[in-house]
Amino acid sequence: MSKAPSQSSKNVFRWEREIEKNWWKLGLAPDEYTNNRDVVMSAIKQDGLALRHASNELKNDWVFVASAVCRDGEALQFASNELRNDGKMARWAMGIRDFPTGQINIEEWTGPDLTEYNDLATKRIPQPNCLRHASEQLRGKDQELMLHAIKEYWFAADHLALPLRDSKPFWKKVMEQNEATGWQAFGNYAPVMLREDEELMKIALQMDPFALHYAGPSLRRRRSFILEAVSNDWRTLRSAPQHFRCDVEVLVAAATQTLEALEYAAGDLGTMAMCAVQPPSKQIMEEQKEEWTGLQDADEVERQAKEKQNMKKAWNRVMLSLAETHGRALSYMRPTGVDKDMTTTAVESNGVALAYAEAHYREDRDMVNASVRANIGTCSGLVWKADSKLPEPRDELLDDFPEKEKKLKKRGTLKVKKESKETTRQTLLPPI
């Protein structure tokens, strides 16, 4: 007769079966099961977070931690301090390969085969924020790891630690390795002292003009830097401080590239730009004028009228300077009033501006002539005439057959033929 199983063997059988079905019961099992390699591995294969209930010895085991982290990156927080300082574990926790793609990895030939772990980590949903569970020393000194992480997910720069976080060469590499997202990582997570650096900000602005929004406070107040940035790319005007979007020189530098830049003008110049693009109706303008006249005294009205007149003059000067490169700028002067002198100045600098002038100016003979001179130069005024020095036309066949030419001369037919060609040539030329 076989012996009945002891109470302890029944318990072993029960815990193993329960953990195989429900991994979380490993946390309820006695300590002897949390150190059992087969039992813990069966729980980890169900869910990587089962590493939480493993013994300290298994939490420091490379195979167990790698198996858990590849299945769930949050398991890295339960690994030992030694393995949390492992670059491979940090990459697998994020859901990326243990080595950047496109680079030669000597360990693939000399080290163990890690294909299984790479496949497990990359096939699941990425968890880039799990990088926070890596050791601070790893996040602050492993430049290769952090460059790889930021290249894959730019917001992984949030988990940078010192000294890499304050390293200027490191941030320069971050932007150079990925032009699409590198400037975002720099703008959002670089320290203020580095965003005050003019060299780094110029690199960021080359990638995207919106990067000016992340420049340091003192750099955004520097007029020379803003003017240079706007001169290189007018789109930086969108992110410039408001007082620079009222600056005439800055606006001219942007609008010289395209008149669309005037949409981002601020202050009184911005109001005039909006009126030039979408002029308000006369009824609305009269209602506003009556309303303000009733609320203000005569002195205030006179003062504001002078300010408005001065602003109109400044606006017209800006538009005349822009008309040299964009003839359409002349149409932006209509709300403030355009006289003949202004139109002539614009047309003489750019003949295309005539297309945007008032209708009666486009029919003015002097204005049309000024436009022609600006575009193709001054006409010489000489009358077209035939050139008597042009060579006489020859029959190509006569050059090959000199005997035929002699016979034709004797008959007198060659002279008639030459006269007919001369007549034809004269009729094709313009009359005197």
VOPAGU-2260 file (C-alpha; in pm, 1 decimal, decimal comma):
REM VOPAGU-2260
SITE   aa  ch    i         X         Y         Z
SITE  MET   A    0       0,0       0,0       0,0
SITE  SER   A    1     124,4     351,2     -86,1
SITE  LYS   A    2     173,0     596,8     192,6
SITE  ALA   A    3     -64,8     886,1     225,2
SITE  PRO   A    4      96,4    1221,5     141,7
SITE  SER   A    5     211,8    1421,0     439,7
SITE  GLN   A    6      62,3    1755,7     533,7
SITE  SER   A    7     374,9    1941,9     416,1
SITE  SER   A    8     367,8    1779,1      69,9
SITE  LYS   A    9       3,0    1880,0      34,1
SITE  ASN   A   10      94,6    2241,4     112,7
SITE  VAL   A   11     374,6    2240,4    -145,2
SITE  PHE   A   12     143,3    2107,8    -411,1
SITE  ARG   A   13    -128,7    2361,4    -324,0
SITE  TRP   A   14      94,5    2674,7    -330,5
SITE  GLU   A   15     263,5    2580,0    -656,7
SITE  ARG   A   16     -71,2    2522,4    -827,1
SITE  GLU   A   17    -218,8    2845,1    -693,8
SITE  ILE   A   18      79,7    3056,9    -801,0
SITE  GLU   A   19      79,0    2902,6   -1149,0
SITE  LYS   A   20    -280,7    3022,3   -1188,3
SITE  ASN   A   21    -256,0    3357,8   -1005,4
SITE  TRP   A   22      89,9    3520,0    -985,7
SITE  TRP   A   23     -15,7    3768,4    -716,3
SITE  LYS   A   24     -56,5    3485,2    -465,8
SITE  LEU   A   25     322,1    3471,4    -453,4
SITE  GLY   A   26     294,6    3763,2    -213,5
SITE  LEU   A   27      86,0    3548,6      20,4
SITE  ALA   A   28     307,5    3241,1       2,3
SITE  PRO   A   29     564,8    3157,1     270,9
SITE  ASP   A   30     924,4    3272,9     228,7
SITE  GLU   A   31    1039,5    2936,1     101,2
SITE  TYR   A   32     834,4    2988,0    -217,5
SITE  THR   A   33     953,4    3343,7    -280,1
SITE  ASN   A   34    1305,3    3199,9    -308,6
SITE  ASN   A   35    1203,1    2903,7    -523,9
SITE  ARG   A   36    1340,3    2969,3    -873,9
SITE  ASP   A   37    1078,1    2761,8   -1056,4
SITE  VAL   A   38     784,6    2908,9    -866,0
SITE  VAL   A   39     903,6    3270,2    -899,3
SITE  MET   A   40     981,2    3230,5   -1270,9
SITE  SER   A   41     633,7    3089,9   -1337,2
SITE  ALA   A   42     487,0    3399,2   -1166,4
SITE  ILE   A   43     713,6    3640,2   -1358,6
SITE  LYS   A   44     611,5    3486,1   -1691,9
SITE  GLN   A   45     252,5    3575,3   -1604,9
SITE  ASP   A   46     338,6    3932,8   -1504,4
SITE  GLY   A   47     673,6    4106,9   -1458,1
SITE  LEU   A   48     546,4    4282,1   -1145,0
SITE  ALA   A   49     568,9    3947,6    -964,4
SITE  LEU   A   50     934,4    4040,3    -905,2
SITE  ARG   A   51     802,8    4250,2    -618,6
SITE  HIS   A   52     731,3    3937,0    -414,5
SITE  ALA   A   53    1057,9    3757,9    -498,0
SITE  SER   A   54    1333,1    3723,4    -242,1
SITE  ASN   A   55    1622,4    3969,2    -227,6
SITE  GLU   A   56    1847,8    3703,0    -369,4
SITE  LEU   A   57    1633,0    3665,1    -684,5
SITE  LYS   A   58    1588,2    4042,9    -712,8
SITE  ASN   A   59    1962,9    4056,9    -764,4
SITE  ASP   A   60    1959,2    3773,6   -1019,6
SITE  TRP   A   61    2020,5    3907,0   -1373,5
SITE  VAL   A   62    1800,5    3646,6   -1547,0
SITE  PHE   A   63    1500,6    3699,1   -1319,4
SITE  VAL   A   64    1518,9    4077,9   -1333,3
SITE  ALA   A   65    1566,2    4080,1   -1711,3
SITE  SER   A   66    1266,6    3848,7   -1758,4
SITE  ALA   A   67    1051,2    4069,6   -1537,8
SITE  VAL   A   68    1162,6    4403,5   -1681,8
SITE  CYS   A   69    1112,9    4291,4   -2042,6
SITE  ARG   A   70     751,2    4206,3   -1960,2
SITE  ASP   A   71     674,6    4516,1   -1752,9
SITE  GLY   A   72     911,7    4810,4   -1719,8
SITE  GLU   A   73     771,2    4907,3   -1380,1
SITE  ALA   A   74     935,8    4592,5   -1239,0
SITE  LEU   A   75    1270,5    4774,4   -1251,1
SITE  GLN   A   76    1182,4    4955,5    -928,0
SITE  PHE   A   77    1189,3    4621,2    -742,9
SITE  ALA   A   78    1533,6    4517,1    -872,7
SITE  SER   A   79    1845,7    4549,1    -662,2
SITE  ASN   A   80    2049,1    4869,5    -668,3
SITE  GLU   A   81    2320,0    4693,4    -865,0
SITE  LEU   A   82    2084,8    4591,4   -1149,5
SITE  ARG   A   83    1906,6    4927,3   -1148,7
SITE  ASN   A   84    2246,0    5063,1   -1247,9
SITE  ASP   A   85    2254,2    4837,5   -1557,0
SITE  GLY   A   86    2202,5    5017,9   -1889,7
SITE  LYS   A   87    2042,6    4715,2   -2054,9
SITE  MET   A   88    1780,5    4690,4   -1782,0
SITE  ALA   A   89    1696,3    5059,7   -1820,9
SITE  ARG   A   90    1651,3    5022,4   -2197,4
SITE  TRP   A   91    1434,7    4712,1   -2168,6
SITE  ALA   A   92    1223,2    4883,9   -1902,6
SITE  MET   A   93    1152,7    5162,3   -2155,2
SITE  GLY   A   94    1068,1    4909,7   -2425,9
SITE  ILE   A   95    1366,7    4964,8   -2655,7
SITE  ARG   A   96    1655,0    4745,4   -2765,5
SITE  ASP   A   97    1966,2    4707,0   -2555,2
SITE  PHE   A   98    2168,6    4885,6   -2823,6
SITE  PRO   A   99    2079,5    5164,9   -3068,2
SITE  THR   A  100    1979,5    5039,9   -3411,9
SITE  GLY   A  101    2216,0    5118,8   -3694,8
SITE  GLN   A  102    2528,7    5087,2   -3477,5
SITE  ILE   A  103    2771,0    4797,6   -3449,4
SITE  ASN   A  104    2745,1    4609,8   -3120,3
SITE  ILE   A  105    3046,6    4388,0   -3055,1
SITE  GLU   A  106    2865,9    4218,3   -2764,0
SITE  GLU   A  107    2627,5    4055,7   -3013,7
SITE  TRP   A  108    2916,9    3832,9   -3126,3
SITE  THR   A  109    3117,9    3802,1   -2805,6
SITE  GLY   A  110    2843,7    3807,4   -2540,0
SITE  PRO   A  111    2533,9    3595,1   -2470,1
SITE  ASP   A  112    2238,0    3589,5   -2706,1
SITE  LEU   A  113    1990,8    3859,2   -2593,6
SITE  THR   A  114    1745,3    3823,6   -2882,3
SITE  GLU   A  115    1474,5    3680,2   -2657,7
SITE  TYR   A  116    1490,2    3974,6   -2418,2
SITE  ASN   A  117    1500,8    4232,6   -2699,5
SITE  ASP   A  118    1195,2    4076,7   -2863,1
SITE  LEU   A  119     999,8    4070,9   -2536,9
SITE  ALA   A  120    1083,0    4434,0   -2460,9
SITE  THR   A  121    1008,6    4577,5   -2806,3
SITE  LYS   A  122     685,9    4385,4   -2874,1
SITE  ARG   A  123     501,0    4519,1   -2570,1
SITE  ILE   A  124     369,6    4872,2   -2521,0
SITE  PRO   A  125     661,5    5115,8   -2466,6
SITE  GLN   A  126     705,9    5255,6   -2115,7
SITE  PRO   A  127     955,9    5543,4   -2152,8
SITE  ASN   A  128     874,9    5687,0   -1809,8
SITE  CYS   A  129    1011,2    5373,0   -1645,5
SITE  LEU   A  130    1354,2    5526,7   -1696,2
SITE  ARG   A  131    1290,6    5705,2   -1366,4
SITE  HIS   A  132    1345,9    5374,4   -1183,1
SITE  ALA   A  133    1706,1    5350,4   -1306,2
SITE  SER   A  134    1971,5    5461,7   -1061,4
SITE  GLU   A  135    2052,6    5831,5   -1041,7
SITE  GLN   A  136    2415,4    5754,3   -1113,9
SITE  LEU   A  137    2319,6    5582,4   -1440,0
SITE  ARG   A  138    2092,3    5868,9   -1549,2
SITE  GLY   A  139    2359,8    6124,4   -1469,1
SITE  LYS   A  140    2671,6    5963,8   -1615,2
SITE  ASP   A  141    2576,1    5717,7   -1890,1
SITE  GLN   A  142    2570,0    5955,8   -2187,4
SITE  GLU   A  143    2514,7    5680,4   -2444,4
SITE  LEU   A  144    2207,0    5552,1   -2260,9
SITE  MET   A  145    2047,7    5894,2   -2220,4
SITE  LEU   A  146    2114,9    5996,7   -2581,7
SITE  HIS   A  147    1954,1    5671,3   -2697,3
SITE  ALA   A  148    1654,2    5722,4   -2468,0
SITE  ILE   A  149    1598,9    6086,1   -2569,6
SITE  LYS   A  150    1634,9    6001,2   -2938,1
SITE  GLU   A  151    1356,1    5744,0   -2906,1
SITE  TYR   A  152    1136,8    5951,9   -2672,5
SITE  TRP   A  153    1234,7    6317,9   -2634,3
SITE  PHE   A  154    1041,6    6357,6   -2308,2
SITE  ALA   A  155    1273,4    6100,6   -2148,9
SITE  ALA   A  156    1499,9    6401,4   -2088,9
SITE  ASP   A  157    1281,2    6471,5   -1786,7
SITE  HIS   A  158    1469,3    6191,8   -1603,1
SITE  LEU   A  159    1817,7    6331,7   -1660,9
SITE  ALA   A  160    2034,1    6367,1   -1353,7
SITE  LEU   A  161    2348,0    6561,6   -1277,8
SITE  PRO   A  162    2606,6    6612,3   -1420,8
SITE  LEU   A  163    2460,5    6538,2   -1768,1
SITE  ARG   A  164    2167,5    6769,6   -1706,5
SITE  ASP   A  165    2399,0    7072,6   -1685,6
SITE  SER   A  166    2633,3    6964,7   -1965,6
SITE  LYS   A  167    2638,7    7197,0   -2269,0
SITE  PRO   A  168    2811,2    6943,2   -2503,1
SITE  PHE   A  169    2549,6    6683,3   -2409,0
SITE  TRP   A  170    2254,3    6907,2   -2502,3
SITE  LYS   A  171    2428,2    6999,9   -2824,2
SITE  LYS   A  172    2444,9    6629,8   -2915,2
SITE  VAL   A  173    2080,2    6586,9   -2817,3
SITE  MET   A  174    1971,7    6846,5   -3074,3
SITE  GLU   A  175    2211,1    6732,7   -3345,4
SITE  GLN   A  176    2111,5    6364,7   -3329,3
SITE  ASN   A  177    1742,2    6432,9   -3391,7
SITE  GLU   A  178    1644,7    6765,1   -3550,1
SITE  ALA   A  179    1272,9    6687,3   -3530,1
SITE  THR   A  180    1246,9    6649,1   -3152,0
SITE  GLY   A  181    1586,4    6741,3   -3007,8
SITE  TRP   A  182    1492,4    7108,8   -2972,0
SITE  GLN   A  183    1179,1    7010,7   -2779,8
SITE  ALA   A  184    1381,8    6812,7   -2527,7
SITE  PHE   A  185    1622,1    7105,3   -2491,2
SITE  GLY   A  186    1348,8    7366,6   -2458,8
SITE  ASN   A  187    1141,5    7176,3   -2205,5
SITE  TYR   A  188    1404,8    7012,3   -1984,3
SITE  ALA   A  189    1736,8    7199,0   -2018,3
SITE  PRO   A  190    1827,4    7424,6   -1722,7
SITE  VAL   A  191    1761,1    7798,5   -1756,3
SITE  MET   A  192    2132,2    7880,6   -1760,1
SITE  LEU   A  193    2174,3    7670,4   -2076,8
SITE  ARG   A  194    1866,6    7819,7   -2239,6
SITE  GLU   A  195    2036,1    8154,0   -2184,1
SITE  ASP   A  196    2325,8    8032,8   -2398,5
SITE  GLU   A  197    2309,0    8207,5   -2737,3
SITE  GLU   A  198    2493,7    7931,8   -2925,0
SITE  LEU   A  199    2257,3    7656,0   -2809,0
SITE  MET   A  200    1949,3    7866,3   -2878,5
SITE  LYS   A  201    2066,9    7940,8   -3232,3
SITE  ILE   A  202    2097,2    7565,8   -3296,2
SITE  ALA   A  203    1744,7    7517,0   -3162,1
SITE  LEU   A  204    1607,8    7800,9   -3377,5
SITE  GLN   A  205    1758,5    7645,7   -3690,3
SITE  MET   A  206    1547,9    7336,9   -3621,9
SITE  ASP   A  207    1224,7    7516,3   -3536,5
SITE  PRO   A  208    1156,1    7892,1   -3500,2
SITE  PHE   A  209     908,0    7820,1   -3220,8
SITE  ALA   A  210    1207,6    7732,4   -2999,8
SITE  LEU   A  211    1237,0    8103,7   -2920,2
SITE  HIS   A  212     947,1    8049,3   -2682,4
SITE  TYR   A  213    1181,8    7845,4   -2457,0
SITE  ALA   A  214    1473,2    8089,6   -2456,2
SITE  GLY   A  215    1590,0    8219,0   -2120,1
SITE  PRO   A  216    1434,9    8538,5   -1980,2
SITE  SER   A  217    1737,6    8761,6   -2035,4
SITE  LEU   A  218    1793,6    8627,0   -2386,7
SITE  ARG   A  219    1432,4    8703,2   -2480,6
SITE  ARG   A  220    1487,8    9062,8   -2365,9
SITE  ARG   A  221    1799,6    9105,0   -2580,9
SITE  ARG   A  222    1700,8    9310,0   -2887,2
SITE  SER   A  223    2005,2    9219,5   -3097,7
SITE  PHE   A  224    1934,1    8847,1   -3054,9
SITE  ILE   A  225    1564,7    8884,3   -3142,9
SITE  LEU   A  226    1644,4    9097,7   -3448,2
SITE  GLU   A  227    1897,7    8845,2   -3576,0
SITE  ALA   A  228    1658,8    8555,0   -3518,3
SITE  VAL   A  229    1374,3    8732,2   -3700,8
SITE  SER   A  230    1606,8    8828,4   -3986,9
SITE  ASN   A  231    1701,3    8462,1   -4032,5
SITE  ASP   A  232    1342,9    8333,7   -4013,2
SITE  TRP   A  233    1037,8    8559,1   -3990,9
SITE  ARG   A  234     839,7    8286,7   -3812,1
SITE  THR   A  235    1030,4    8354,1   -3490,2
SITE  LEU   A  236     825,9    8674,7   -3467,5
SITE  ARG   A  237     533,4    8463,0   -3345,9
SITE  SER   A  238     724,0    8372,5   -3028,9
SITE  ALA   A  239     890,7    8709,4   -2974,7
SITE  PRO   A  240     784,7    8922,8   -2675,1
SITE  GLN   A  241     510,6    9174,5   -2744,0
SITE  HIS   A  242     729,7    9484,5   -2720,0
SITE  PHE   A  243     949,4    9348,7   -3002,1
SITE  ARG   A  244     643,1    9285,0   -3218,7
SITE  CYS   A  245     582,8    9662,2   -3192,2
SITE  ASP   A  246     940,3    9739,8   -3298,5
SITE  VAL   A  247     949,4    9888,4   -3650,1
SITE  GLU   A  248    1294,3    9749,6   -3736,0
SITE  VAL   A  249    1202,0    9400,7   -3619,7
SITE  LEU   A  250     875,6    9411,4   -3816,4
SITE  VAL   A  251    1053,8    9528,8   -4130,7
SITE  ALA   A  252    1310,6    9249,0   -4097,3
SITE  ALA   A  253    1028,6    8993,7   -4080,1
SITE  ALA   A  254     794,7    9148,7   -4338,4
SITE  THR   A  255    1077,5    9181,9   -4591,5
SITE  GLN   A  256    1068,7    8803,0   -4615,8
SITE  THR   A  257     688,5    8782,6   -4639,5
SITE  LEU   A  258     400,9    9019,7   -4570,2
SITE  GLU   A  259     230,1    8746,4   -4368,7
SITE  ALA   A  260     458,1    8848,0   -4082,4
SITE  LEU   A  261     247,1    9161,6   -4032,2
SITE  GLU   A  262     -28,7    8942,6   -3889,8
SITE  TYR   A  263     186,9    8900,6   -3575,9
SITE  ALA   A  264     248,5    9273,9   -3525,4
SITE  ALA   A  265     135,5    9408,7   -3189,6
SITE  GLY   A  266      27,1    9745,5   -3053,8
SITE  ASP   A  267     -84,6   10024,8   -3285,2
SITE  LEU   A  268     111,3    9877,8   -3573,5
SITE  GLY   A  269     -72,7    9550,5   -3524,2
SITE  THR   A  270    -406,3    9731,5   -3530,2
SITE  MET   A  271    -313,8    9901,5   -3856,1
SITE  ALA   A  272    -200,1    9571,2   -4000,1
SITE  MET   A  273    -536,6    9415,1   -3916,9
SITE  CYS   A  274    -716,9    9711,9   -4072,4
SITE  ALA   A  275    -503,6    9677,1   -4383,5
SITE  VAL   A  276    -580,1    9307,5   -4417,3
SITE  GLN   A  277    -947,8    9333,3   -4316,4
SITE  PRO   A  278   -1059,1    9700,3   -4327,0
SITE  PRO   A  279   -1364,2    9772,2   -4106,4
SITE  SER   A  280   -1679,1    9910,9   -4265,1
SITE  LYS   A  281   -1740,0   10288,0   -4269,2
SITE  GLN   A  282   -2045,6   10250,6   -4049,0
SITE  ILE   A  283   -1848,6   10079,3   -3774,2
SITE  MET   A  284   -1571,5   10338,8   -3793,2
SITE  GLU   A  285   -1820,7   10627,3   -3763,3
SITE  GLU   A  286   -1997,1   10465,6   -3466,7
SITE  GLN   A  287   -1667,3   10415,8   -3284,8
SITE  LYS   A  288   -1563,4   10775,1   -3358,3
SITE  GLU   A  289   -1887,9   10917,4   -3217,7
SITE  GLU   A  290   -1866,8   10699,9   -2908,8
SITE  TRP   A  291   -1510,9   10801,8   -2820,8
SITE  THR   A  292   -1575,7   11169,5   -2899,5
SITE  GLY   A  293   -1859,8   11177,4   -2648,9
SITE  LEU   A  294   -1651,6   11019,1   -2373,7
SITE  GLN   A  295   -1337,8   11229,9   -2404,5
SITE  ASP   A  296   -1273,8   11600,0   -2385,3
SITE  ALA   A  297   -1141,7   11810,6   -2670,5
SITE  ASP   A  298    -777,6   11812,0   -2555,3
SITE  GLU   A  299    -764,8   11435,0   -2526,9
SITE  VAL   A  300    -923,1   11395,5   -2867,4
SITE  GLU   A  301    -667,5   11631,9   -3020,5
SITE  ARG   A  302    -378,2   11450,1   -2853,9
SITE  GLN   A  303    -498,7   11112,4   -2975,1
SITE  ALA   A  304    -553,7   11250,0   -3324,7
SITE  LYS   A  305    -188,2   11363,8   -3337,3
SITE  GLU   A  306     -67,0   11026,7   -3210,5
SITE  LYS   A  307    -279,6   10852,7   -3468,5
SITE  GLN   A  308    -143,8   11076,6   -3743,6
SITE  ASN   A  309     215,3   11008,5   -3637,7
SITE  MET   A  310     145,5   10636,3   -3627,2
SITE  LYS   A  311       0,1   10650,7   -3978,1
SITE  LYS   A  312     314,7   10819,5   -4103,0
SITE  ALA   A  313     531,3   10556,3   -3935,7
SITE  TRP   A  314     314,4   10283,6   -4085,6
SITE  ASN   A  315     344,0   10433,4   -4433,1
SITE  ARG   A  316     722,9   10453,0   -4398,2
SITE  VAL   A  317     733,8   10085,4   -4305,7
SITE  MET   A  318     514,7    9988,8   -4599,2
SITE  LEU   A  319     720,9   10198,0   -4845,0
SITE  SER   A  320    1036,8   10021,2   -4733,0
SITE  LEU   A  321     864,1    9683,9   -4775,9
SITE  ALA   A  322     735,7    9779,8   -5119,9
SITE  GLU   A  323    1090,4    9748,3   -5252,1
SITE  THR   A  324    1067,1    9369,1   -5214,7
SITE  HIS   A  325     689,0    9315,8   -5194,8
SITE  GLY   A  326     475,5    9529,8   -5423,0
SITE  ARG   A  327     165,1    9413,0   -5238,9
SITE  ALA   A  328     271,4    9628,3   -4942,6
SITE  LEU   A  329     121,8    9927,5   -5128,2
SITE  SER   A  330    -228,4    9786,3   -5077,4
SITE  TYR   A  331    -167,7    9781,8   -4698,9
SITE  MET   A  332    -139,4   10161,2   -4704,7
SITE  ARG   A  333    -493,9   10221,2   -4829,9
SITE  PRO   A  334    -661,0   10237,9   -4484,4
SITE  THR   A  335    -421,0   10516,9   -4382,9
SITE  GLY   A  336    -448,5   10703,2   -4713,4
SITE  VAL   A  337    -216,7   10683,9   -5016,5
SITE  ASP   A  338    -142,1   10994,4   -5222,5
SITE  LYS   A  339      28,7   11018,9   -5560,9
SITE  ASP   A  340     372,5   11088,3   -5414,7
SITE  MET   A  341     364,0   10772,6   -5204,1
SITE  THR   A  342     241,7   10567,0   -5495,5
SITE  THR   A  343     513,7   10708,7   -5720,9
SITE  THR   A  344     781,4   10630,7   -5462,0
SITE  ALA   A  345     660,4   10271,3   -5429,2
SITE  VAL   A  346     631,2   10218,8   -5806,2
SITE  GLU   A  347     975,7   10364,9   -5875,5
SITE  SER   A  348    1131,5   10123,5   -5626,5
SITE  ASN   A  349     929,5    9823,2   -5747,3
SITE  GLY   A  350     728,4    9831,4   -6068,1
SITE  VAL   A  351     507,5    9546,3   -5951,0
SITE  ALA   A  352     357,5    9780,8   -5690,2
SITE  LEU   A  353     150,9    9944,0   -5965,8
SITE  ALA   A  354     -70,6    9635,4   -5972,2
SITE  TYR   A  355    -180,7    9717,1   -5614,5
SITE  ALA   A  356    -231,3   10092,9   -5665,1
SITE  GLU   A  357    -564,0   10270,9   -5693,1
SITE  ALA   A  358    -745,7   10235,7   -6027,3
SITE  HIS   A  359    -691,1   10596,6   -6138,5
SITE  TYR   A  360    -315,0   10563,8   -6071,7
SITE  ARG   A  361    -295,4   10251,7   -6286,3
SITE  GLU   A  362    -432,2   10457,1   -6578,4
SITE  ASP   A  363    -183,7   10739,0   -6527,9
SITE  ARG   A  364      68,7   10747,6   -6813,4
SITE  ASP   A  365     357,7   10878,6   -6602,0
SITE  MET   A  366     292,7   10612,3   -6339,5
SITE  VAL   A  367     292,8   10333,9   -6600,7
SITE  ASN   A  368     618,2   10462,9   -6748,8
SITE  ALA   A  369     774,9   10471,3   -6402,3
SITE  SER   A  370     669,1   10109,2   -6351,3
SITE  VAL   A  371     822,1   10006,5   -6685,5
SITE  ARG   A  372    1147,5   10185,4   -6606,7
SITE  ALA   A  373    1168,2   10016,8   -6266,9
SITE  ASN   A  374    1119,0    9672,1   -6418,2
SITE  ILE   A  375    1299,9    9668,4   -6752,8
SITE  GLY   A  376    1501,8    9990,5   -6756,2
SITE  THR   A  377    1469,1   10313,3   -6959,2
SITE  CYS   A  378    1378,2   10292,1   -7326,8
SITE  SER   A  379    1651,1   10428,8   -7559,1
SITE  GLY   A  380    1399,1   10611,7   -7781,0
SITE  LEU   A  381    1583,1   10516,0   -8103,2
SITE  VAL   A  382    1365,6   10439,2   -8406,3
SITE  TRP   A  383    1400,0   10089,5   -8543,7
SITE  LYS   A  384    1553,4   10075,6   -8892,3
SITE  ALA   A  385    1712,3    9830,0   -9125,9
SITE  ASP   A  386    2085,6    9778,7   -9094,3
SITE  SER   A  387    2257,0    9840,7   -9424,6
SITE  LYS   A  388    2567,5    9660,9   -9306,0
SITE  LEU   A  389    2397,6    9322,8   -9284,7
SITE  PRO   A  390    2556,4    9065,6   -9522,0
SITE  GLU   A  391    2378,6    8990,8   -9844,3
SITE  PRO   A  392    2177,5    8668,3   -9840,8
SITE  ARG   A  393    2326,8    8387,6  -10039,4
SITE  ASP   A  394    2187,1    8078,3  -10188,6
SITE  GLU   A  395    2344,6    7783,2  -10007,0
SITE  LEU   A  396    2337,4    7581,1  -10329,2
SITE  LEU   A  397    2556,1    7836,5  -10506,8
SITE  ASP   A  398    2840,7    7780,1  -10260,2
SITE  ASP   A  399    2850,6    7414,7  -10353,0
SITE  PHE   A  400    2812,2    7464,0  -10728,0
SITE  PRO   A  401    3027,1    7757,0  -10849,6
SITE  GLU   A  402    2964,1    7659,8  -11213,4
SITE  LYS   A  403    2590,4    7706,9  -11158,3
SITE  GLU   A  404    2656,3    8057,5  -11020,6
SITE  LYS   A  405    2844,1    8154,0  -11338,7
SITE  LYS   A  406    2561,5    8032,7  -11560,6
SITE  LEU   A  407    2304,5    8226,1  -11358,1
SITE  LYS   A  408    2508,9    8544,3  -11382,2
SITE  LYS   A  409    2515,5    8514,7  -11760,4
SITE  ARG   A  410    2138,4    8470,7  -11775,0
SITE  GLY   A  411    2075,4    8759,0  -11528,1
SITE  THR   A  412    1859,6    8548,0  -11297,4
SITE  LEU   A  413    2092,3    8568,1  -10997,8
SITE  LYS   A  414    2043,2    8945,7  -10969,1
SITE  VAL   A  415    1666,1    8910,6  -10968,7
SITE  LYS   A  416    1685,9    8646,0  -10702,6
SITE  LYS   A  417    1903,5    8868,1  -10479,6
SITE  GLU   A  418    1668,1    9162,7  -10521,2
SITE  SER   A  419    1366,8    8951,4  -10422,2
SITE  LYS   A  420    1543,2    8831,9  -10104,7
SITE  GLU   A  421    1643,8    9187,5  -10014,5
SITE  THR   A  422    1281,3    9297,9  -10048,8
SITE  THR   A  423    1165,3    9015,0   -9825,4
SITE  ARG   A  424    1424,4    9101,1   -9561,6
SITE  GLN   A  425    1318,5    9467,2   -9558,7
SITE  THR   A  426     951,5    9381,7   -9516,4
SITE  LEU   A  427    1026,4    9173,2   -9207,0
SITE  LEU   A  428    1196,8    9463,3   -9029,4
SITE  PRO   A  429     994,3    9728,8   -8845,5
SITE  PRO   A  430     909,3   10042,3   -9042,8
SITE  ILE   A  431    1111,3   10359,9   -8993,1
